[in-house]
Amino acid sequence: MKKQELIHLHGLLAQVQNHYEQDTGSTVEHDEYAELGVKPTSIHKSKTDHKAAVFAIADGITSEMTAEEKEPVSAAAD
């Protein structure tokens, strides 16, 4: 995958995260992503940096969704 494609994917995942957070009212916690310091707008960062960020943000989103699925139905309704 080219760097430009990774940056685009990174931006799309950031939008998915924002939409998910607005839809559920929760915050996606991903310390690994925050520690990387790579945002979709960080076009000066390397391809490797963006690849790591894509994996970190995707992991954070999926972990949050998995945790939400495992919550009891009554807790999710609150």
KEDOTOR-179681 format. One record per atom (N, C-alpha, C): y, x negated, z; atom name. Coordinates in pm, 1 decimal, always signed. Each point is the difference from the previous one (the first is absolute). Layout:
<recs>
<rec><yy>Y</yy><xx>X</xx><zz>Z</zz><atom>CA</atom></rec>
...
</recs>
This chain:
<recs>
<rec><yy>-116.7</yy><xx>-84.7</xx><zz>+0.0</zz><atom>N</atom></rec>
<rec><yy>+116.7</yy><xx>+84.7</xx><zz>+0.0</zz><atom>CA</atom></rec>
<rec><yy>+123.7</yy><xx>-89.8</xx><zz>+0.0</zz><atom>C</atom></rec>
<rec><yy>+97.4</yy><xx>+37.7</xx><zz>-79.6</zz><atom>N</atom></rec>
<rec><yy>+123.4</yy><xx>-76.8</xx><zz>-9.7</zz><atom>CA</atom></rec>
<rec><yy>+89.8</yy><xx>+27.4</xx><zz>+120.7</zz><atom>C</atom></rec>
<rec><yy>+91.6</yy><xx>-94.0</xx><zz>+25.4</zz><atom>N</atom></rec>
<rec><yy>+91.1</yy><xx>+13.2</xx><zz>+113.2</zz><atom>CA</atom></rec>
<rec><yy>+80.9</yy><xx>+129.0</xx><zz>-10.7</zz><atom>C</atom></rec>
<rec><yy>+50.7</yy><xx>+30.6</xx><zz>-117.5</zz><atom>N</atom></rec>
<rec><yy>+80.2</yy><xx>+120.4</xx><zz>-19.0</zz><atom>CA</atom></rec>
<rec><yy>-81.6</yy><xx>+126.1</xx><zz>+32.6</zz><atom>C</atom></rec>
<rec><yy>-128.1</yy><xx>-0.5</xx><zz>-35.7</zz><atom>N</atom></rec>
<rec><yy>-87.0</yy><xx>+113.5</xx><zz>+30.3</zz><atom>CA</atom></rec>
<rec><yy>-23.3</yy><xx>+12.2</xx><zz>+150.9</zz><atom>C</atom></rec>
<rec><yy>-17.2</yy><xx>-112.5</xx><zz>+68.0</zz><atom>N</atom></rec>
<rec><yy>-16.4</yy><xx>+0.9</xx><zz>+145.4</zz><atom>CA</atom></rec>
<rec><yy>+124.9</yy><xx>+53.6</xx><zz>+69.8</zz><atom>C</atom></rec>
<rec><yy>+116.2</yy><xx>-40.5</xx><zz>-48.1</zz><atom>N</atom></rec>
<rec><yy>+125.8</yy><xx>+47.3</xx><zz>+58.0</zz><atom>CA</atom></rec>
<rec><yy>+11.4</yy><xx>+151.4</xx><zz>-19.7</zz><atom>C</atom></rec>
<rec><yy>-38.7</yy><xx>+47.7</xx><zz>-117.1</zz><atom>N</atom></rec>
<rec><yy>+3.5</yy><xx>+144.1</xx><zz>-27.0</zz><atom>CA</atom></rec>
<rec><yy>-96.9</yy><xx>+74.4</xx><zz>+92.2</zz><atom>C</atom></rec>
<rec><yy>-121.8</yy><xx>-51.4</xx><zz>+13.1</zz><atom>N</atom></rec>
<rec><yy>-98.8</yy><xx>+60.6</xx><zz>+89.8</zz><atom>CA</atom></rec>
<rec><yy>+49.8</yy><xx>-2.1</xx><zz>+144.4</zz><atom>C</atom></rec>
<rec><yy>+61.3</yy><xx>-108.7</xx><zz>+39.4</zz><atom>N</atom></rec>
<rec><yy>+55.8</yy><xx>-14.3</xx><zz>+133.7</zz><atom>CA</atom></rec>
<rec><yy>+105.0</yy><xx>+109.5</xx><zz>+24.0</zz><atom>C</atom></rec>
<rec><yy>+85.7</yy><xx>+21.0</xx><zz>-97.6</zz><atom>N</atom></rec>
<rec><yy>+102.2</yy><xx>+104.6</xx><zz>+11.0</zz><atom>CA</atom></rec>
<rec><yy>-61.0</yy><xx>+138.7</xx><zz>+8.7</zz><atom>C</atom></rec>
<rec><yy>-102.5</yy><xx>+24.7</xx><zz>-77.4</zz><atom>N</atom></rec>
<rec><yy>-66.8</yy><xx>+130.4</xx><zz>+4.2</zz><atom>CA</atom></rec>
<rec><yy>-65.1</yy><xx>+24.7</xx><zz>+135.9</zz><atom>C</atom></rec>
<rec><yy>-64.7</yy><xx>-102.0</xx><zz>+54.0</zz><atom>N</atom></rec>
<rec><yy>-62.1</yy><xx>+14.0</xx><zz>+132.0</zz><atom>CA</atom></rec>
<rec><yy>+105.2</yy><xx>+22.9</xx><zz>+108.6</zz><atom>C</atom></rec>
<rec><yy>+115.2</yy><xx>-62.7</xx><zz>-12.3</zz><atom>N</atom></rec>
<rec><yy>+108.7</yy><xx>+22.1</xx><zz>+95.9</zz><atom>CA</atom></rec>
<rec><yy>+47.3</yy><xx>+145.6</xx><zz>-7.7</zz><atom>C</atom></rec>
<rec><yy>+4.3</yy><xx>+55.8</xx><zz>-120.8</zz><atom>N</atom></rec>
<rec><yy>+36.9</yy><xx>+140.8</xx><zz>-15.6</zz><atom>CA</atom></rec>
<rec><yy>-106.0</yy><xx>+91.4</xx><zz>+58.2</zz><atom>C</atom></rec>
<rec><yy>-126.5</yy><xx>-34.3</xx><zz>-19.0</zz><atom>N</atom></rec>
<rec><yy>-109.0</yy><xx>+77.9</xx><zz>+58.6</zz><atom>CA</atom></rec>
<rec><yy>+12.8</yy><xx>-1.3</xx><zz>+152.0</zz><atom>C</atom></rec>
<rec><yy>+27.3</yy><xx>-116.5</xx><zz>+56.9</zz><atom>N</atom></rec>
<rec><yy>+17.1</yy><xx>-11.2</xx><zz>+144.6</zz><atom>CA</atom></rec>
<rec><yy>+114.9</yy><xx>+88.3</xx><zz>+47.2</zz><atom>C</atom></rec>
<rec><yy>+113.5</yy><xx>-7.9</xx><zz>-66.7</zz><atom>N</atom></rec>
<rec><yy>+115.5</yy><xx>+80.9</xx><zz>+39.2</zz><atom>CA</atom></rec>
<rec><yy>-31.4</yy><xx>+149.2</xx><zz>-8.2</zz><atom>C</atom></rec>
<rec><yy>-64.3</yy><xx>+40.6</xx><zz>-106.6</zz><atom>N</atom></rec>
<rec><yy>-36.5</yy><xx>+140.7</xx><zz>-16.4</zz><atom>CA</atom></rec>
<rec><yy>-97.1</yy><xx>+43.8</xx><zz>+109.1</zz><atom>C</atom></rec>
<rec><yy>-98.5</yy><xx>-82.8</xx><zz>+27.8</zz><atom>N</atom></rec>
<rec><yy>-98.1</yy><xx>+31.2</xx><zz>+102.6</zz><atom>CA</atom></rec>
<rec><yy>+67.2</yy><xx>+14.7</xx><zz>+136.4</zz><atom>C</atom></rec>
<rec><yy>+89.8</yy><xx>-92.7</xx><zz>+31.8</zz><atom>N</atom></rec>
<rec><yy>+69.5</yy><xx>+5.3</xx><zz>+128.7</zz><atom>CA</atom></rec>
<rec><yy>+86.3</yy><xx>+125.2</xx><zz>+11.2</zz><atom>C</atom></rec>
<rec><yy>+68.1</yy><xx>+36.9</xx><zz>-106.8</zz><atom>N</atom></rec>
<rec><yy>+81.4</yy><xx>+121.4</xx><zz>+1.7</zz><atom>CA</atom></rec>
<rec><yy>-86.7</yy><xx>+124.7</xx><zz>+10.0</zz><atom>C</atom></rec>
<rec><yy>-112.8</yy><xx>-0.6</xx><zz>-68.5</zz><atom>N</atom></rec>
<rec><yy>-88.7</yy><xx>+115.9</xx><zz>-2.6</zz><atom>CA</atom></rec>
<rec><yy>-68.3</yy><xx>+22.4</xx><zz>+134.3</zz><atom>C</atom></rec>
<rec><yy>-38.5</yy><xx>-107.3</xx><zz>+66.7</zz><atom>N</atom></rec>
<rec><yy>-74.4</yy><xx>+12.4</xx><zz>+125.5</zz><atom>CA</atom></rec>
<rec><yy>+87.5</yy><xx>-15.4</xx><zz>+123.9</zz><atom>C</atom></rec>
<rec><yy>+117.1</yy><xx>-56.3</xx><zz>-15.1</zz><atom>N</atom></rec>
<rec><yy>+86.8</yy><xx>-24.4</xx><zz>+114.4</zz><atom>CA</atom></rec>
<rec><yy>-43.8</yy><xx>-118.4</xx><zz>+83.4</zz><atom>C</atom></rec>
<rec><yy>-96.0</yy><xx>-76.9</xx><zz>-49.4</zz><atom>N</atom></rec>
<rec><yy>-46.5</yy><xx>-117.9</xx><zz>+72.4</zz><atom>CA</atom></rec>
<rec><yy>+49.1</yy><xx>-126.5</xx><zz>-70.0</zz><atom>C</atom></rec>
<rec><yy>-16.2</yy><xx>-111.3</xx><zz>+67.0</zz><atom>N</atom></rec>
<rec><yy>+39.8</yy><xx>-128.4</xx><zz>-56.0</zz><atom>CA</atom></rec>
<rec><yy>-124.1</yy><xx>-83.0</xx><zz>-27.1</zz><atom>C</atom></rec>
<rec><yy>-6.3</yy><xx>-56.3</xx><zz>-118.4</zz><atom>N</atom></rec>
<rec><yy>-112.0</yy><xx>-87.4</xx><zz>-34.9</zz><atom>CA</atom></rec>
<rec><yy>+26.8</yy><xx>-135.7</xx><zz>+62.6</zz><atom>C</atom></rec>
<rec><yy>-88.6</yy><xx>-40.8</xx><zz>+89.6</zz><atom>N</atom></rec>
<rec><yy>+13.6</yy><xx>-128.4</xx><zz>+68.8</zz><atom>CA</atom></rec>
<rec><yy>-83.3</yy><xx>-104.4</xx><zz>-74.3</zz><atom>C</atom></rec>
<rec><yy>+63.5</yy><xx>-105.3</xx><zz>-40.3</zz><atom>N</atom></rec>
<rec><yy>-71.7</yy><xx>-111.3</xx><zz>-62.2</zz><atom>CA</atom></rec>
<rec><yy>+76.0</yy><xx>-129.3</xx><zz>+26.2</zz><atom>C</atom></rec>
<rec><yy>-37.8</yy><xx>-62.3</xx><zz>+109.2</zz><atom>N</atom></rec>
<rec><yy>+65.2</yy><xx>-123.3</xx><zz>+41.3</zz><atom>CA</atom></rec>
<rec><yy>-15.1</yy><xx>-110.3</xx><zz>-104.2</zz><atom>C</atom></rec>
<rec><yy>-117.3</yy><xx>-4.6</xx><zz>-62.9</zz><atom>N</atom></rec>
<rec><yy>-25.4</yy><xx>-104.1</xx><zz>-99.9</zz><atom>CA</atom></rec>
<rec><yy>+101.4</yy><xx>+8.5</xx><zz>-114.0</zz><atom>C</atom></rec>
<rec><yy>+27.5</yy><xx>+121.4</xx><zz>-45.6</zz><atom>N</atom></rec>
<rec><yy>+96.1</yy><xx>+19.8</xx><zz>-109.0</zz><atom>CA</atom></rec>
<rec><yy>+139.6</yy><xx>-43.3</xx><zz>+44.4</zz><atom>C</atom></rec>
<rec><yy>+38.9</yy><xx>+38.2</xx><zz>+119.4</zz><atom>N</atom></rec>
<rec><yy>+132.3</yy><xx>-36.4</xx><zz>+51.4</zz><atom>CA</atom></rec>
<rec><yy>+13.6</yy><xx>-151.3</xx><zz>+15.1</zz><atom>C</atom></rec>
<rec><yy>-106.7</yy><xx>-65.7</xx><zz>+45.1</zz><atom>N</atom></rec>
<rec><yy>+3.2</yy><xx>-145.3</xx><zz>+19.5</zz><atom>CA</atom></rec>
<rec><yy>+15.4</yy><xx>-75.5</xx><zz>-131.2</zz><atom>C</atom></rec>
<rec><yy>-50.0</yy><xx>+57.4</xx><zz>-108.9</zz><atom>N</atom></rec>
<rec><yy>+11.0</yy><xx>-67.0</xx><zz>-129.7</zz><atom>CA</atom></rec>
<rec><yy>+145.0</yy><xx>-10.4</xx><zz>-46.0</zz><atom>C</atom></rec>
<rec><yy>+80.7</yy><xx>+99.3</xx><zz>+34.6</zz><atom>N</atom></rec>
<rec><yy>+140.7</yy><xx>-1.5</xx><zz>-39.7</zz><atom>CA</atom></rec>
<rec><yy>+20.5</yy><xx>+15.9</xx><zz>-148.9</zz><atom>C</atom></rec>
<rec><yy>-93.8</yy><xx>+63.9</xx><zz>-67.2</zz><atom>N</atom></rec>
<rec><yy>+9.5</yy><xx>+19.8</xx><zz>-144.5</zz><atom>CA</atom></rec>
<rec><yy>+17.1</yy><xx>+149.3</xx><zz>-26.7</zz><atom>C</atom></rec>
<rec><yy>+109.9</yy><xx>+35.1</xx><zz>-60.6</zz><atom>N</atom></rec>
<rec><yy>+29.1</yy><xx>+138.5</xx><zz>-36.0</zz><atom>CA</atom></rec>
<rec><yy>-12.7</yy><xx>+13.5</xx><zz>-151.9</zz><atom>C</atom></rec>
<rec><yy>-12.2</yy><xx>+122.0</xx><zz>-50.3</zz><atom>N</atom></rec>
<rec><yy>-9.2</yy><xx>+17.3</xx><zz>-145.2</zz><atom>CA</atom></rec>
<rec><yy>+121.2</yy><xx>-56.7</xx><zz>-74.4</zz><atom>C</atom></rec>
<rec><yy>+112.4</yy><xx>-6.1</xx><zz>+68.1</zz><atom>N</atom></rec>
<rec><yy>+121.7</yy><xx>-53.4</xx><zz>-62.3</zz><atom>CA</atom></rec>
<rec><yy>+10.7</yy><xx>-151.9</xx><zz>+9.3</zz><atom>C</atom></rec>
<rec><yy>-96.0</yy><xx>-63.8</xx><zz>+63.9</zz><atom>N</atom></rec>
<rec><yy>+0.7</yy><xx>-146.7</xx><zz>+15.8</zz><atom>CA</atom></rec>
<rec><yy>-57.6</yy><xx>-65.5</xx><zz>-125.3</zz><atom>C</atom></rec>
<rec><yy>+72.8</yy><xx>+12.8</xx><zz>-110.5</zz><atom>N</atom></rec>
<rec><yy>-54.0</yy><xx>-47.8</xx><zz>-128.0</zz><atom>CA</atom></rec>
<rec><yy>-8.2</yy><xx>-152.6</xx><zz>-7.2</zz><atom>C</atom></rec>
<rec><yy>+70.5</yy><xx>-68.5</xx><zz>+88.5</zz><atom>N</atom></rec>
<rec><yy>-4.5</yy><xx>-146.1</xx><zz>+2.6</zz><atom>CA</atom></rec>
<rec><yy>-126.7</yy><xx>-53.8</xx><zz>+67.4</zz><atom>C</atom></rec>
<rec><yy>-70.1</yy><xx>+87.2</xx><zz>+71.2</zz><atom>N</atom></rec>
<rec><yy>-124.1</yy><xx>-41.9</xx><zz>+67.3</zz><atom>CA</atom></rec>
<rec><yy>-109.4</yy><xx>-22.4</xx><zz>-104.0</zz><atom>C</atom></rec>
<rec><yy>-100.1</yy><xx>-75.4</xx><zz>+36.6</zz><atom>N</atom></rec>
<rec><yy>-106.7</yy><xx>-36.0</xx><zz>-94.4</zz><atom>CA</atom></rec>
<rec><yy>-95.8</yy><xx>+115.7</xx><zz>-24.5</zz><atom>C</atom></rec>
<rec><yy>-75.6</yy><xx>-13.4</xx><zz>-104.3</zz><atom>N</atom></rec>
<rec><yy>-103.7</yy><xx>+98.1</xx><zz>-34.2</zz><atom>CA</atom></rec>
<rec><yy>-99.4</yy><xx>+11.7</xx><zz>+115.9</zz><atom>C</atom></rec>
<rec><yy>-35.9</yy><xx>-112.2</xx><zz>+59.2</zz><atom>N</atom></rec>
<rec><yy>-93.4</yy><xx>-2.3</xx><zz>+112.7</zz><atom>CA</atom></rec>
<rec><yy>+56.4</yy><xx>+76.3</xx><zz>+119.1</zz><atom>C</atom></rec>
<rec><yy>+129.8</yy><xx>-15.0</xx><zz>+24.2</zz><atom>N</atom></rec>
<rec><yy>+64.3</yy><xx>+72.1</xx><zz>+110.4</zz><atom>CA</atom></rec>
<rec><yy>-5.8</yy><xx>+150.9</xx><zz>-23.0</zz><atom>C</atom></rec>
<rec><yy>+28.8</yy><xx>+42.5</xx><zz>-121.8</zz><atom>N</atom></rec>
<rec><yy>-3.5</yy><xx>+142.9</xx><zz>-31.4</zz><atom>CA</atom></rec>
<rec><yy>-143.5</yy><xx>+53.9</xx><zz>+5.8</zz><atom>C</atom></rec>
<rec><yy>-94.8</yy><xx>-80.0</xx><zz>-41.1</zz><atom>N</atom></rec>
<rec><yy>-140.3</yy><xx>+43.2</xx><zz>+6.8</zz><atom>CA</atom></rec>
<rec><yy>-40.9</yy><xx>+22.4</xx><zz>+145.7</zz><atom>C</atom></rec>
<rec><yy>+37.7</yy><xx>-91.2</xx><zz>+87.1</zz><atom>N</atom></rec>
<rec><yy>-31.0</yy><xx>+14.9</xx><zz>+142.3</zz><atom>CA</atom></rec>
<rec><yy>+70.5</yy><xx>+123.3</xx><zz>+56.8</zz><atom>C</atom></rec>
<rec><yy>+123.0</yy><xx>+23.7</xx><zz>-41.7</zz><atom>N</atom></rec>
<rec><yy>+75.3</yy><xx>+116.3</xx><zz>+47.5</zz><atom>CA</atom></rec>
<rec><yy>-63.6</yy><xx>+130.3</xx><zz>-47.1</zz><atom>C</atom></rec>
<rec><yy>-47.5</yy><xx>+2.5</xx><zz>-124.2</zz><atom>N</atom></rec>
<rec><yy>-66.4</yy><xx>+119.1</xx><zz>-54.1</zz><atom>CA</atom></rec>
<rec><yy>-124.4</yy><xx>+31.5</xx><zz>+82.8</zz><atom>C</atom></rec>
<rec><yy>-80.6</yy><xx>-100.3</xx><zz>+28.5</zz><atom>N</atom></rec>
<rec><yy>-120.3</yy><xx>+22.5</xx><zz>+79.8</zz><atom>CA</atom></rec>
<rec><yy>+36.3</yy><xx>+44.3</xx><zz>+142.3</zz><atom>C</atom></rec>
<rec><yy>+103.6</yy><xx>-59.1</xx><zz>+57.4</zz><atom>N</atom></rec>
<rec><yy>+39.1</yy><xx>+33.8</xx><zz>+137.1</zz><atom>CA</atom></rec>
<rec><yy>+54.4</yy><xx>+142.5</xx><zz>+10.1</zz><atom>C</atom></rec>
<rec><yy>+85.3</yy><xx>+40.1</xx><zz>-92.9</zz><atom>N</atom></rec>
<rec><yy>+56.9</yy><xx>+134.7</xx><zz>+6.5</zz><atom>CA</atom></rec>
<rec><yy>-107.1</yy><xx>+104.6</xx><zz>-30.8</zz><atom>C</atom></rec>
<rec><yy>-88.1</yy><xx>-30.4</xx><zz>-93.9</zz><atom>N</atom></rec>
<rec><yy>-109.2</yy><xx>+92.9</xx><zz>-31.6</zz><atom>CA</atom></rec>
<rec><yy>-92.0</yy><xx>+16.0</xx><zz>+120.5</zz><atom>C</atom></rec>
<rec><yy>-28.1</yy><xx>-109.1</xx><zz>+69.5</zz><atom>N</atom></rec>
<rec><yy>-84.0</yy><xx>+6.0</xx><zz>+119.5</zz><atom>CA</atom></rec>
<rec><yy>+67.1</yy><xx>+81.4</xx><zz>+110.0</zz><atom>C</atom></rec>
<rec><yy>+129.3</yy><xx>-17.0</xx><zz>+16.5</zz><atom>N</atom></rec>
<rec><yy>+72.9</yy><xx>+75.8</xx><zz>+101.5</zz><atom>CA</atom></rec>
<rec><yy>-1.5</yy><xx>+149.3</xx><zz>-27.9</zz><atom>C</atom></rec>
<rec><yy>+20.0</yy><xx>+36.6</xx><zz>-126.3</zz><atom>N</atom></rec>
<rec><yy>+0.1</yy><xx>+141.7</xx><zz>-38.1</zz><atom>CA</atom></rec>
<rec><yy>-137.7</yy><xx>+60.7</xx><zz>+19.6</zz><atom>C</atom></rec>
<rec><yy>-102.0</yy><xx>-67.8</xx><zz>-48.7</zz><atom>N</atom></rec>
<rec><yy>-135.4</yy><xx>+55.7</xx><zz>+11.3</zz><atom>CA</atom></rec>
<rec><yy>-46.9</yy><xx>+5.0</xx><zz>+144.9</zz><atom>C</atom></rec>
<rec><yy>+37.5</yy><xx>-97.2</xx><zz>+80.8</zz><atom>N</atom></rec>
<rec><yy>-37.0</yy><xx>+1.6</xx><zz>+141.7</zz><atom>CA</atom></rec>
<rec><yy>+63.5</yy><xx>+119.0</xx><zz>+70.1</zz><atom>C</atom></rec>
<rec><yy>+126.2</yy><xx>+26.9</xx><zz>-29.5</zz><atom>N</atom></rec>
<rec><yy>+69.6</yy><xx>+113.6</xx><zz>+60.5</zz><atom>CA</atom></rec>
<rec><yy>-63.3</yy><xx>+131.9</xx><zz>-43.4</zz><atom>C</atom></rec>
<rec><yy>-34.9</yy><xx>+11.1</xx><zz>-127.3</zz><atom>N</atom></rec>
<rec><yy>-63.2</yy><xx>+122.5</xx><zz>-49.5</zz><atom>CA</atom></rec>
<rec><yy>-137.6</yy><xx>+19.4</xx><zz>+62.5</zz><atom>C</atom></rec>
<rec><yy>-73.7</yy><xx>-107.5</xx><zz>+17.0</zz><atom>N</atom></rec>
<rec><yy>-132.4</yy><xx>+7.7</xx><zz>+61.6</zz><atom>CA</atom></rec>
<rec><yy>+12.2</yy><xx>+42.2</xx><zz>+145.8</zz><atom>C</atom></rec>
<rec><yy>+97.4</yy><xx>-55.8</xx><zz>+71.2</zz><atom>N</atom></rec>
<rec><yy>+21.5</yy><xx>+36.1</xx><zz>+140.0</zz><atom>CA</atom></rec>
<rec><yy>+39.3</yy><xx>+146.6</xx><zz>+12.0</zz><atom>C</atom></rec>
<rec><yy>+81.1</yy><xx>+47.4</xx><zz>-93.3</zz><atom>N</atom></rec>
<rec><yy>+42.0</yy><xx>+140.2</xx><zz>+2.8</zz><atom>CA</atom></rec>
<rec><yy>-119.0</yy><xx>+93.0</xx><zz>-23.6</zz><atom>C</atom></rec>
<rec><yy>-89.6</yy><xx>-38.5</xx><zz>-89.6</zz><atom>N</atom></rec>
<rec><yy>-118.3</yy><xx>+81.0</xx><zz>-26.9</zz><atom>CA</atom></rec>
<rec><yy>-90.4</yy><xx>+10.5</xx><zz>+121.5</zz><atom>C</atom></rec>
<rec><yy>-4.4</yy><xx>-104.6</xx><zz>+80.9</zz><atom>N</atom></rec>
<rec><yy>-88.9</yy><xx>-3.4</xx><zz>+116.0</zz><atom>CA</atom></rec>
<rec><yy>+56.7</yy><xx>+74.2</xx><zz>+120.5</zz><atom>C</atom></rec>
<rec><yy>+129.6</yy><xx>+37.8</xx><zz>-2.9</zz><atom>N</atom></rec>
<rec><yy>+60.5</yy><xx>+72.0</xx><zz>+110.0</zz><atom>CA</atom></rec>
<rec><yy>-59.5</yy><xx>+139.8</xx><zz>+8.3</zz><atom>C</atom></rec>
<rec><yy>-15.3</yy><xx>+51.8</xx><zz>+120.4</zz><atom>N</atom></rec>
<rec><yy>-46.1</yy><xx>+137.8</xx><zz>+13.9</zz><atom>CA</atom></rec>
<rec><yy>+97.6</yy><xx>+96.5</xx><zz>-67.0</zz><atom>C</atom></rec>
<rec><yy>-50.1</yy><xx>+111.1</xx><zz>-48.1</zz><atom>N</atom></rec>
<rec><yy>+80.7</yy><xx>+96.9</xx><zz>-72.3</zz><atom>CA</atom></rec>
<rec><yy>+115.6</yy><xx>+50.6</xx><zz>+85.8</zz><atom>C</atom></rec>
<rec><yy>-22.6</yy><xx>+23.2</xx><zz>+128.2</zz><atom>N</atom></rec>
<rec><yy>+105.4</yy><xx>+51.2</xx><zz>+87.9</zz><atom>CA</atom></rec>
<rec><yy>+113.5</yy><xx>-100.1</xx><zz>+15.7</zz><atom>C</atom></rec>
<rec><yy>-30.6</yy><xx>-128.7</xx><zz>+2.3</zz><atom>N</atom></rec>
<rec><yy>+103.5</yy><xx>-102.8</xx><zz>+12.6</zz><atom>CA</atom></rec>
<rec><yy>+82.1</yy><xx>-9.2</xx><zz>-126.6</zz><atom>C</atom></rec>
<rec><yy>-62.7</yy><xx>+18.6</xx><zz>-115.1</zz><atom>N</atom></rec>
<rec><yy>+71.1</yy><xx>-7.3</xx><zz>-127.2</zz><atom>CA</atom></rec>
<rec><yy>+93.3</yy><xx>+118.7</xx><zz>-18.3</zz><atom>C</atom></rec>
<rec><yy>-28.7</yy><xx>+111.8</xx><zz>+63.6</zz><atom>N</atom></rec>
<rec><yy>+82.5</yy><xx>+119.3</xx><zz>-14.5</zz><atom>CA</atom></rec>
<rec><yy>+126.4</yy><xx>-6.2</xx><zz>+84.5</zz><atom>C</atom></rec>
<rec><yy>+6.3</yy><xx>-91.2</xx><zz>+97.8</zz><atom>N</atom></rec>
<rec><yy>+117.4</yy><xx>-9.8</xx><zz>+88.3</zz><atom>CA</atom></rec>
<rec><yy>+119.8</yy><xx>-52.6</xx><zz>-69.2</zz><atom>C</atom></rec>
</recs>
